[in-house]
Every structure is written in structure tokens, then in C-alpha cells.
Amino acid sequence: MGIDEQHIAEPGLVVLEVAAADEGTVRAVMEGLQRQWATSGITPVWRTPGEPGARARVYADVRRSGTTP
């Protein structure tokens, strides 16, 4: 999955790739980001064969607040 300029065409829009040793950690980070900013939510987690760890990509709008706990 590539990052298209269209996805980040405005100031305050970011694309974050989260990498961690396990899926649980990746999901916990996405949940934390979701509380901080408006995000694309909990996205699919993937593993690359032959490489350690798990990854996910999150789109966030840092101009807007996320959900409250």
C-alpha cells in the first residue's frame, strides 16, 4: 500500500505506520492515537513473511480531537 499525495494534501493530515513486535501492541498504539486525534480507526494489522513484528497504517487529522476515554 503506497502513500498518495492526495491522502496528505492538507496541513494537519498525517499517515503513520506503526511497527511493533506483536499485533496486540500495534492495536494498543492505534487505540491511543484514536483517543488523541481523529483517525481512520483500528486498521488491519499485517506481517511481512520473513520479517519480525507486525505493522499497521493509520491516517490521522491532528487538527481534530479524537474520542474521549
Z-matrix of the N, CA and C atoms (Angstrom, degrees):
N
C 1 1.450
C 2 1.526 1 107.70
N 3 1.305 2 117.32 1 122.53
C 4 1.454 3 121.03 2 179.16
C 5 1.518 4 111.43 3 -94.93
N 6 1.302 5 115.38 4 162.69
C 7 1.463 6 121.25 5 176.15
C 8 1.510 7 107.21 6 -98.16
N 9 1.296 8 116.97 7 120.11
C 10 1.449 9 123.59 8 -178.25
C 11 1.520 10 109.11 9 -94.01
N 12 1.341 11 117.15 10 140.54
C 13 1.462 12 120.07 11 178.36
C 14 1.521 13 111.95 12 -54.84
N 15 1.315 14 116.64 13 -30.96
C 16 1.465 15 121.11 14 179.89
C 17 1.530 16 111.04 15 -60.05
N 18 1.330 17 117.09 16 -33.90
C 19 1.465 18 121.02 17 -179.10
C 20 1.515 19 112.59 18 -66.26
N 21 1.331 20 117.66 19 -28.37
C 22 1.464 21 121.13 20 -175.55
C 23 1.525 22 111.05 21 -125.25
N 24 1.317 23 116.70 22 38.36
C 25 1.461 24 122.53 23 -174.21
C 26 1.526 25 113.75 24 -73.83
N 27 1.320 26 118.81 25 -14.66
C 28 1.467 27 121.36 26 -176.98
C 29 1.522 28 110.84 27 -119.04
N 30 1.343 29 117.52 28 148.75
C 31 1.463 30 119.74 29 174.51
C 32 1.536 31 109.95 30 -59.53
N 33 1.313 32 116.75 31 139.34
C 34 1.462 33 121.15 32 178.92
C 35 1.511 34 114.03 33 96.89
N 36 1.336 35 118.10 34 -11.03
C 37 1.461 36 121.22 35 176.69
C 38 1.523 37 108.30 36 -97.02
N 39 1.328 38 116.64 37 130.96
C 40 1.461 39 120.76 38 -178.62
C 41 1.525 40 110.96 39 -133.45
N 42 1.314 41 114.79 40 155.85
C 43 1.462 42 122.33 41 172.72
C 44 1.516 43 105.84 42 -118.81
N 45 1.328 44 116.26 43 124.23
C 46 1.460 45 121.51 44 -178.38
C 47 1.519 46 109.07 45 -116.94
N 48 1.314 47 117.13 46 129.64
C 49 1.456 48 120.31 47 172.54
C 50 1.517 49 106.59 48 -104.41
N 51 1.309 50 115.55 49 119.21
C 52 1.464 51 122.25 50 -177.60
C 53 1.525 52 107.77 51 -97.79
N 54 1.317 53 116.66 52 128.16
C 55 1.460 54 122.16 53 177.46
C 56 1.518 55 108.34 54 -126.55
N 57 1.321 56 116.42 55 135.00
C 58 1.462 57 121.34 56 -179.90
C 59 1.521 58 109.04 57 -152.91
N 60 1.318 59 115.70 58 171.76
C 61 1.461 60 121.10 59 -178.04
C 62 1.527 61 112.93 60 -69.04
N 63 1.343 62 117.14 61 -25.69
C 64 1.469 63 119.33 62 -175.88
C 65 1.529 64 110.78 63 -147.39
N 66 1.331 65 115.51 64 162.28
C 67 1.461 66 121.64 65 -178.27
C 68 1.521 67 112.74 66 -63.63
N 69 1.318 68 117.74 67 -36.20
C 70 1.461 69 120.94 68 -179.75
C 71 1.519 70 112.06 69 -60.79
N 72 1.319 71 116.49 70 -40.36
C 73 1.461 72 120.30 71 178.96
C 74 1.526 73 110.59 72 -68.49
N 75 1.324 74 117.05 73 -42.05
C 76 1.468 75 120.38 74 178.00
C 77 1.524 76 109.73 75 -59.17
N 78 1.319 77 117.44 76 -46.07
C 79 1.474 78 121.04 77 -179.92
C 80 1.529 79 111.56 78 -64.19
N 81 1.323 80 117.98 79 -39.16
C 82 1.466 81 121.10 80 178.65
C 83 1.531 82 110.76 81 -63.33
N 84 1.326 83 116.95 82 -40.23
C 85 1.466 84 120.09 83 177.81
C 86 1.527 85 110.09 84 -64.97
N 87 1.334 86 117.78 85 -43.35
C 88 1.469 87 120.29 86 179.11
C 89 1.532 88 110.85 87 -61.82
N 90 1.328 89 117.30 88 -39.31
C 91 1.472 90 120.50 89 177.67
C 92 1.527 91 110.64 90 -62.92
N 93 1.335 92 117.04 91 -41.63
C 94 1.462 93 120.88 92 178.47
C 95 1.521 94 111.76 93 -64.43
N 96 1.326 95 116.89 94 -42.64
C 97 1.462 96 120.66 95 177.81
C 98 1.524 97 111.10 96 -62.59
N 99 1.327 98 115.77 97 -38.14
C 100 1.464 99 121.56 98 -179.95
C 101 1.526 100 111.58 99 -64.10
N 102 1.330 101 117.14 100 -33.37
C 103 1.470 102 120.45 101 177.44
C 104 1.528 103 111.14 102 -73.07
N 105 1.342 104 116.21 103 -31.18
C 106 1.459 105 121.67 104 -177.26
C 107 1.533 106 112.68 105 -79.86
N 108 1.339 107 116.51 106 -46.90
C 109 1.467 108 122.27 107 -174.54
C 110 1.521 109 110.92 108 -132.02
N 111 1.321 110 115.57 109 165.56
C 112 1.463 111 120.73 110 170.58
C 113 1.532 112 106.56 111 -72.76
N 114 1.343 113 116.81 112 120.84
C 115 1.469 114 120.67 113 -176.84
C 116 1.521 115 111.21 114 -128.22
N 117 1.312 116 114.17 115 175.95
C 118 1.464 117 120.60 116 175.55
C 119 1.523 118 111.23 117 -74.79
N 120 1.322 119 117.12 118 0.57
C 121 1.463 120 121.50 119 177.51
C 122 1.518 121 111.91 120 87.71
N 123 1.315 122 115.32 121 -165.01
C 124 1.461 123 121.25 122 179.70
C 125 1.530 124 106.63 123 -78.26
N 126 1.312 125 115.77 124 111.42
C 127 1.462 126 121.25 125 -176.73
C 128 1.521 127 110.24 126 -97.99
N 129 1.322 128 117.89 127 166.58
C 130 1.470 129 119.65 128 179.59
C 131 1.532 130 111.63 129 -59.63
N 132 1.322 131 114.52 130 142.54
C 133 1.465 132 122.00 131 176.99
C 134 1.522 133 106.97 132 -100.45
N 135 1.344 134 116.81 133 138.91
C 136 1.456 135 118.81 134 179.18
C 137 1.521 136 110.47 135 -131.53
N 138 1.322 137 113.88 136 160.29
C 139 1.464 138 122.79 137 174.90
C 140 1.524 139 107.30 138 -124.05
N 141 1.309 140 116.51 139 143.47
C 142 1.456 141 121.61 140 176.00
C 143 1.519 142 107.69 141 -99.61
N 144 1.345 143 117.43 142 121.85
C 145 1.461 144 119.80 143 -179.27
C 146 1.532 145 111.73 144 -53.37
N 147 1.320 146 115.99 145 133.45
C 148 1.450 147 121.75 146 178.88
C 149 1.517 148 114.65 147 85.43
N 150 1.339 149 117.04 148 -6.10
C 151 1.468 150 120.97 149 178.14
C 152 1.523 151 109.23 150 -115.77
N 153 1.328 152 117.14 151 142.59
C 154 1.468 153 118.82 152 179.11
C 155 1.524 154 111.39 153 -74.93
N 156 1.319 155 115.33 154 156.47
C 157 1.457 156 120.88 155 171.44
C 158 1.511 157 115.37 156 89.36
N 159 1.326 158 113.64 157 179.08
C 160 1.458 159 123.11 158 -179.02
C 161 1.519 160 108.04 159 -130.47
N 162 1.341 161 115.87 160 155.26
C 163 1.471 162 120.79 161 -177.42
C 164 1.521 163 110.48 162 -139.31
N 165 1.333 164 113.98 163 158.87
C 166 1.466 165 121.26 164 172.94
C 167 1.525 166 107.26 165 -153.21
N 168 1.309 167 116.31 166 156.09
C 169 1.464 168 121.58 167 177.43
C 170 1.524 169 107.96 168 -116.63
N 171 1.333 170 115.66 169 133.33
C 172 1.457 171 122.28 170 -178.52
C 173 1.528 172 108.78 171 -126.78
N 174 1.320 173 116.14 172 134.53
C 175 1.456 174 122.25 173 174.69
C 176 1.524 175 106.97 174 -101.32
N 177 1.331 176 117.12 175 132.13
C 178 1.463 177 120.02 176 -176.39
C 179 1.524 178 110.83 177 -135.27
N 180 1.327 179 114.24 178 149.18
C 181 1.462 180 122.74 179 174.01
C 182 1.531 181 105.51 180 -112.50
N 183 1.333 182 116.10 181 101.75
C 184 1.463 183 119.54 182 -174.55
C 185 1.531 184 112.40 183 -76.65
N 186 1.335 185 116.60 184 -1.67
C 187 1.467 186 120.25 185 177.03
C 188 1.524 187 111.42 186 -83.26
N 189 1.327 188 117.04 187 -17.95
C 190 1.469 189 121.10 188 -176.27
C 191 1.517 190 110.53 189 -118.16
N 192 1.308 191 115.51 190 142.40
C 193 1.459 192 121.29 191 178.00
C 194 1.518 193 110.48 192 -71.82
N 195 1.324 194 114.87 193 152.94
C 196 1.451 195 120.85 194 176.64
C 197 1.512 196 111.04 195 -88.24
N 198 1.311 197 115.50 196 -151.16
C 199 1.464 198 121.47 197 179.81
C 200 1.517 199 109.48 198 -82.08
N 201 1.281 200 117.34 199 157.46
C 202 1.464 201 120.91 200 176.17
C 203 1.517 202 108.71 201 -98.09
N 204 1.331 203 118.38 202 145.06
C 205 1.477 204 121.12 203 -177.36
C 206 1.514 205 112.71 204 -64.91
